Amino acid sequence: MRQFIMVSVGALALAGCGGSETTTYTDDEGNKVEVTQSGDGDEPKEVVIKSEDGDATFRMGGVSTEELPFGFEVYPGAQVITSSVGTSEGRTGGVVAMKTSDSQDKVIAYYKAAAEKRGLTIKAEISSGEMKMLNGEAEGGDKGGFTIQAIKQPDGTQITLIAGGER
């Protein structure tokens, strides 16, 4: 069934949409998945998947701070390049790519303080060439985790925030 859902989502990514459209997919075993996509332009902005196994919602672009796990926020003053968030069965996950003129060290220090303030455990801090990374988890990892990556660029720092866990 999972493979069937993934194929359905892949087909949506290629299809594009404007407005709102619902399509029902059925596999050879009679399993049904209802997929509703909405948005403007060539890329869906939201996809809602409903099946007997549960529901999931994915949204691309325009992710608000309230939707990110653990209360993480967009880095102050950063330009958001792309974002997406997904929710299913009380859990949420998000990815935000950003760009700032601040240094990697300042970015990592900001997110380290934010994680510790929220009671998250820092599990790893890695520096390798032009990349610095911070990794952590909530309550032993069973409640979710996060990774912050800061890559030095000629004009500042590229930030990738990936977080997932209970809402």
C-alpha positions as CSV (number, residue, x, y, z in Angstrom):
1,M,0.0,0.0,0.0
2,R,2.8,2.4,0.9
3,Q,4.4,1.9,-2.6
4,F,1.0,2.6,-4.1
5,I,0.7,5.9,-2.2
6,M,4.2,6.9,-3.3
7,V,3.4,6.2,-6.9
8,S,0.3,8.3,-6.6
9,V,2.2,11.2,-5.1
10,G,4.9,10.9,-7.8
11,A,2.2,11.1,-10.4
12,L,0.9,14.3,-8.8
13,A,4.3,15.9,-8.8
14,L,4.4,15.4,-12.6
15,A,0.8,16.4,-13.3
16,G,0.7,20.0,-11.9
17,C,-2.6,21.7,-11.2
18,G,-4.5,24.9,-10.8
19,G,-7.4,25.4,-8.4
20,S,-8.4,22.1,-6.7
21,E,-8.7,18.6,-8.1
22,T,-9.5,15.3,-6.5
23,T,-8.4,12.0,-8.0
24,T,-9.0,8.5,-6.7
25,Y,-6.4,5.8,-7.5
26,T,-7.1,2.1,-7.1
27,D,-4.5,-0.7,-7.3
28,D,-5.0,-4.3,-8.5
29,E,-6.1,-5.4,-5.0
30,G,-8.9,-2.8,-4.8
31,N,-7.0,-0.5,-2.3
32,K,-8.1,3.1,-2.9
33,V,-6.3,6.3,-2.3
34,E,-8.0,9.7,-2.7
35,V,-5.6,12.5,-3.5
36,T,-6.7,16.1,-3.5
37,Q,-4.3,18.7,-4.8
38,S,-4.8,22.5,-4.8
39,G,-2.7,25.5,-5.8
40,D,-1.8,27.7,-8.7
41,G,0.8,27.4,-11.4
42,D,2.7,24.3,-12.5
43,E,3.2,22.9,-9.0
44,P,0.6,21.9,-6.4
45,K,0.8,23.9,-3.2
46,E,-1.1,21.3,-1.1
47,V,-1.7,17.6,-1.4
48,V,-4.0,15.7,0.9
49,I,-3.9,11.9,0.7
50,K,-6.7,9.8,2.3
51,S,-6.7,6.0,2.5
52,E,-7.9,3.3,4.8
53,D,-4.5,3.5,6.4
54,G,-4.9,7.2,7.4
55,D,-4.6,10.7,6.1
56,A,-1.6,12.8,5.3
57,T,-1.2,16.5,4.2
58,F,1.8,18.0,2.4
59,R,2.2,21.7,1.7
60,M,4.9,23.3,-0.4
61,G,5.9,26.9,0.1
62,G,4.6,29.4,2.6
63,V,5.3,27.3,5.7
64,S,4.5,29.2,8.9
65,T,6.6,29.0,12.0
66,E,3.6,27.5,13.9
67,E,3.8,24.5,11.6
68,L,7.4,23.6,12.2
69,P,8.1,20.9,14.8
70,F,9.4,21.9,18.2
71,G,8.6,25.6,17.7
72,F,11.6,26.1,15.5
73,E,11.6,29.3,13.5
74,V,12.9,30.7,10.3
75,Y,16.4,32.2,11.1
76,P,15.9,35.9,11.8
77,G,16.3,38.0,8.7
78,A,16.9,35.0,6.5
79,Q,15.4,34.7,3.0
80,V,13.4,31.6,2.6
81,I,14.3,29.8,-0.6
82,T,11.9,26.9,-0.3
83,S,9.8,25.2,2.3
84,S,7.5,22.2,2.8
85,V,5.6,20.6,5.6
86,G,3.7,17.4,6.1
87,T,1.4,16.1,8.8
88,S,0.0,12.7,9.5
89,E,-1.4,10.9,12.6
90,G,-0.4,13.7,15.0
91,R,3.1,14.0,13.7
92,T,4.6,16.8,11.5
93,G,7.7,17.2,9.5
94,G,9.2,20.1,7.7
95,V,12.1,21.3,5.6
96,V,13.0,25.0,5.2
97,A,15.9,26.1,3.0
98,M,17.1,29.7,3.8
99,K,19.9,32.1,3.0
100,T,21.5,34.7,5.3
101,S,24.4,37.0,5.3
102,D,25.3,35.8,8.9
103,S,28.2,33.4,9.5
104,Q,27.8,29.6,10.0
105,D,28.9,30.0,13.6
106,K,26.1,32.5,14.4
107,V,23.5,30.3,12.7
108,I,24.5,27.2,14.6
109,A,24.7,29.1,17.9
110,Y,21.2,30.5,17.3
111,Y,19.7,27.0,16.6
112,K,21.6,25.3,19.4
113,A,20.2,27.9,21.9
114,A,16.7,27.5,20.4
115,A,16.9,23.7,20.7
116,E,18.2,23.7,24.3
117,K,15.5,26.3,25.3
118,R,12.9,23.8,24.0
119,G,14.4,20.9,26.0
120,L,15.8,19.1,23.0
121,T,19.0,17.1,23.3
122,I,22.0,17.9,21.1
123,K,23.4,14.7,19.8
124,A,26.0,15.9,17.3
125,E,27.9,19.0,16.2
126,I,29.9,18.4,13.0
127,S,32.2,20.7,11.0
128,S,33.5,19.5,7.7
129,G,35.1,21.9,5.2
130,E,32.5,24.5,4.4
131,M,29.6,22.7,6.2
132,K,28.6,22.8,9.9
133,M,25.8,20.7,11.2
134,L,23.8,20.4,14.4
135,N,21.7,17.3,15.2
136,G,19.4,16.6,18.1
137,E,16.3,14.8,19.3
138,A,13.3,15.1,21.6
139,E,12.8,12.7,24.6
140,G,15.2,9.9,23.6
141,G,14.4,10.2,19.9
142,D,11.0,8.6,20.0
143,K,9.3,12.0,19.9
144,G,11.3,13.2,16.9
145,G,14.4,14.9,15.9
146,F,16.1,17.7,13.9
147,T,19.1,18.6,11.8
148,I,20.4,22.1,11.0
149,Q,22.9,22.4,8.2
150,A,24.8,25.6,7.6
151,I,27.0,25.8,4.4
152,K,29.3,28.7,3.8
153,Q,28.6,30.6,0.6
154,P,30.5,33.5,-1.0
155,D,27.8,35.9,0.1
156,G,26.8,34.3,3.5
157,T,25.3,31.0,4.7
158,Q,22.8,28.6,3.2
159,I,20.7,27.0,6.0
160,T,18.7,23.8,5.8
161,L,16.4,23.1,8.7
162,I,14.9,19.6,8.8
163,A,12.7,18.7,11.7
164,G,10.0,16.0,12.4
165,G,8.1,14.8,15.4
166,E,4.9,15.0,17.5
167,R,3.0,18.3,17.2
